[in-house]
Amino acid sequence: MVTRILSTFNIYFLFLMLLSGFVVGFVDYNHYNKNNLIHIAKKARIIGISSLVIGVVLYLLSQFIF
Protein backbone atom coordinates (compact mmCIF):
# COMPACT_ATOMS: atom_id res chain seq x y z
CA MET A 1 0.00 0.00 0.00
CA VAL A 2 2.70 2.50 0.99
CA THR A 3 4.86 1.64 -2.00
CA ARG A 4 1.90 2.19 -4.34
CA ILE A 5 1.35 5.65 -2.89
CA LEU A 6 5.04 6.54 -3.12
CA SER A 7 5.34 5.24 -6.67
CA THR A 8 2.71 7.73 -7.89
CA PHE A 9 4.53 10.66 -6.29
CA ASN A 10 6.58 12.45 -8.96
CA ILE A 11 7.88 15.96 -9.61
CA TYR A 12 4.50 17.18 -10.89
CA PHE A 13 2.71 16.05 -7.75
CA LEU A 14 5.43 17.72 -5.67
CA PHE A 15 4.88 20.97 -7.57
CA LEU A 16 1.13 20.71 -6.96
CA MET A 17 1.64 20.09 -3.23
CA LEU A 18 4.11 22.98 -2.91
CA LEU A 19 1.86 25.38 -4.81
CA SER A 20 -1.25 24.54 -2.81
CA GLY A 21 0.70 24.63 0.47
CA PHE A 22 2.09 28.05 -0.38
CA VAL A 23 -1.35 29.44 -1.29
CA VAL A 24 -3.03 28.12 1.84
CA GLY A 25 -0.14 28.83 4.20
CA PHE A 26 0.74 32.32 3.09
CA VAL A 27 -1.84 33.89 0.76
CA ASP A 28 -4.94 32.68 2.60
CA TYR A 29 -3.24 33.36 5.94
CA ASN A 30 -2.75 37.03 5.04
CA HIS A 31 -6.32 37.31 3.73
CA TYR A 32 -7.79 35.86 6.94
CA ASN A 33 -5.57 38.06 9.11
CA LYS A 34 -6.75 41.20 7.32
CA ASN A 35 -10.36 40.19 7.95
CA ASN A 36 -9.68 39.54 11.67
CA LEU A 37 -10.27 35.79 11.40
CA ILE A 38 -7.29 34.95 13.57
CA HIS A 39 -8.29 31.36 14.45
CA ILE A 40 -8.88 30.45 10.81
CA ALA A 41 -5.63 32.18 9.82
CA LYS A 42 -3.66 30.04 12.28
CA LYS A 43 -5.30 26.87 10.96
CA ALA A 44 -4.55 27.88 7.38
CA ARG A 45 -0.89 28.48 8.28
CA ILE A 46 -0.63 25.07 9.96
CA ILE A 47 -2.30 23.28 7.04
CA GLY A 48 -0.18 25.12 4.47
CA ILE A 49 3.15 24.47 6.16
CA SER A 50 2.15 20.85 6.80
CA SER A 51 1.38 20.44 3.11
CA LEU A 52 4.79 21.86 2.21
CA VAL A 53 6.62 19.55 4.60
CA ILE A 54 4.62 16.43 3.69
CA GLY A 55 5.15 17.12 0.00
CA VAL A 56 8.92 17.37 0.34
CA VAL A 57 9.15 14.32 2.61
CA LEU A 58 7.05 12.16 0.27
CA TYR A 59 9.08 13.26 -2.73
CA LEU A 60 12.36 12.45 -1.00
CA LEU A 61 11.04 9.07 0.15
CA SER A 62 9.88 8.23 -3.37
CA GLN A 63 13.28 9.14 -4.78
CA PHE A 64 15.25 7.09 -2.27
CA ILE A 65 12.98 4.04 -2.25
CA PHE A 66 12.45 3.77 -6.02
N, C-alpha and C positions, 0 to 999 in steps of 0.2 A: 504494500500500500504506500509506504513512504517513498520507496524508489520510484513508483509510478508518478507521484506528485513531483518529485525532484527532477524526473526526466522531462517533464513538460515545461520546466522553468528555464527559459532562455533569455537572451539579451533584450528581446522585445517586451517580455513580461516584466523584466527588471525595470525597463524604462517606464512602463505603465505604472508600476508600483511606486517608483520614485516621483513621477509626475503627480499622481493622485495624493501621495503623502505630503508633497510640498504644498499643493493647493489647500488641502484640509488643515495642515499644521501651521501654515503661515498666512495664506490669503484669507481663509475663513476665520482664522483666529483674530486677525486685525479687524475684519468686518464685525464680528461679534463684540469685540472690545469697544468699538466706536458706538455700538448700539446699547452699551451697558448690559450685555448678556454675559457676565463674567463667568458664571458656572458653565455655560455652554462653550465659551471660549477656551476654558481650561480643558474640557473634554475633547474639543477639536484639536488642541495642541498635542494632547496625549495620544489620540488616535493617529494623527499625522506623523508624529515622530516614531510611533510604534510601526507604522506602515513602512517608513523609511528603513528602520533597523531590520525588520523582518524581511523586507525585499533584498537587502544586501546580504543578510545571513543565508537566505535560501539560494541566492545566486552563487555565493561562494561554496556552499555545500554541494550544489549541483555540479560545479566545476571540478571539485576535488573528488567527488564520488564517481562521476562518469567521465 
